[in-house]
């Protein structure tokens, strides 16, 4: 039986020179930015217009699933790394144990940003908005009794939702990091409440 272990590692130091030259508003990877949105938006458009374009449900289903699969691969392996310096994957070690690995590129020594703000906005906007649209499609297909479309819609929710979950984990870190962040936050709040009382004590 394989058990899931989660580990956080830093992204390999490739493209460090490119990261140092990054600018806040410039799109440094226009091709990656284009394909980050192209496949997922195309899948949504085909889903909305397929009944107008063709009467073949099989052709529409295959086209949408191909677009979703291309989107999943591109976002998981290419655009996340180039646009925001994040990447995630699953690997199995020699003992058969499954490890979920979440990578984040190291911040440069000068404290510069690893990605431009424009690319970051494009990446997260597409990553968050499109799965929400597929969830809406899922409820719509369910309530309108379009059972044949449920499999396609569920595929969209699963594939794009998986990328969303993976990159959120890359962004916020492991459960240990989340616990330490919560502990630090509560500690700071406690100190803020205690400090004014200490300052108010007469000498």
N, C-alpha and C positions, 0 to 999 in steps of 0.2 A: 504494500500500500504506500502510495506517495503522499507525503504531507507537504503543505504549502508553507515555505519559509519566505519571508519578505526581507530583502536587503537593499540598502541604498548605496550606490556607488557613484563616483563622480565620472562624468562623461570623459571619454578619451580626449587627449589634449590636441586633437587635430583642429586645424583652422583657427589656432590661437591668434595668428597674425591678422586674420580677417576680423576676429572679434574685437581686437584692439582698435581697428579702424572704423568700427561701426558708428553710425550717426543716428540721432534720435528719430528723425523724420524720414530718412531715405529708405526706400525699399531696396535692399541689397540682393535679394533673391526673387526677381520678378517671375521667373518660370515656376519656382516652387510655390509662390503666393498664388499664381494663376491656377495651378493644378490642385492646390489645397481647397479651392472653392469649386473648381470646374466639375469634378466627378460627383460631389454631393449635391450641388445645385442641379446638375443634369439629371440625376436620379429623381429628384423631386419634380422637375418639369415633365419628365417622361411619365411619371406616375399620374400627374394631373391631366396630361393631354393624351394619354395612350388610347383612351376610348374614342377620341376624335381622330387620331392618326391611323389606327388600324383596329380591325375587329378581332385580331388574334391575341388571345390572352397569353398564350405561351410565349409569343414573341416579345410582348411587353414585359412579362415576368423575367425572362432570360436577360433582356436588356437592362432592366433595373438591377437585377442581382449582379450582373457583370460590373455595372457602374459602382455599386456599393462595395464590391470586392476590390476594385481598383482604388477606390477612395480609402478603404481600410488599410490597404498595403502602403499607399503613398503617404498617408498621414502618419501611420505608425512608424515607418522606416525612413522617411525622407523629410517631409515638411516640418515635423516637430523638431527634428535635430537642427535643421537649417534656420528655421524662423525664430525659435525660442530656446534652442539649446537643451531640449528635453528628449528623452527616448526611454521606452520601456519594452520589456519582452519577458518571456518565460523560458527557463532552461532547466534541464534535468541533469543532475550530477551522476557520478558513477554508481552511487548507491540507490539510484532510482527516485531520489527525492526531488520534488518540483520546487523551483525557486522563482519567485517573481522579482525581477530586477528593475529598479526605477532609477534612471540616470538623470543627472542635472549637470550641465557644464559649469566648471569652476569660474568664479568671478575673477577678473584680472587683478593683478597686484595693484594697479592704479585705482581700483574701485570702479572701473568703467562698466557700462552695461554690456551684456553679452548679445543683445539683439536690439534692433531698432524698435521704437515705439509703434511705428506704422505697421511693421510686420507682426508685432505682438498683438495689436488690435485686430488685424485681419485673421490671425490664427485663432484667437480665443472667440471672436465673434462667430466665425464659421463653425468652430468646434462645439459651441454651446447652443447656437440657434437651430442648426439643422436637426439634432436629435429631438429637440422640443417639437419641431414640426412633424417628425415621424410619430411622436407620441400622440399628437393631435390627429394624425391620419389613422392611428390605431383605434382611438375612441370613435372616430367617424365611421370607420369600416365596421366596428363592432355594433354600433347603434343603428346603422343603416342596413345591417344584415348582409354585408358584402363579404361573405365567409371566404370566398376564393382569394380575396386580396389580403387576408389576415397574415398568411405566411410571408408574403412580400413585405408587408409593413413591419411585422415582427423582426424580419431580417434587417431592415433598416434601423430599427430601434436597438437591436443587439449589437450590430457592427459599429454603429456610430456611438452608441452608449459605451461600448468597451473602450474605444479610444478616449472618450471624454473622461471616464473613470481613471484610465491609466495615466493620462496627463495631469489630472488633478492630484493623483498620488505623487507623481514626479514633482509637482509644484510645491506641495505642502510637506512632503517627506513621509517617513514611516510613522507608525503608531507611537513609537518612542518619542519621536520629535514632536508629535502632536501633544503627547502628555507633558513633555517638558515645557512646550509653549504655553499650555494651559496653566501649569504650575507657576511659571514665571509671571504670567499675567495676573494671577490671583495674588502672588506675592507683592507685585508692584501696587495693586489696588489696596492691599492691606497697609503697605508703607505710606501711601498717600493719605489714608485715613488717620494713621497714628502720628505722622509728622506734624500736622497743625496743632494737635493737642500737646505734643512735646514742646513746640515753639511757644505755646501760650502759657507755659508754667513760669511763674516769676522766679528770677534768680535770687 
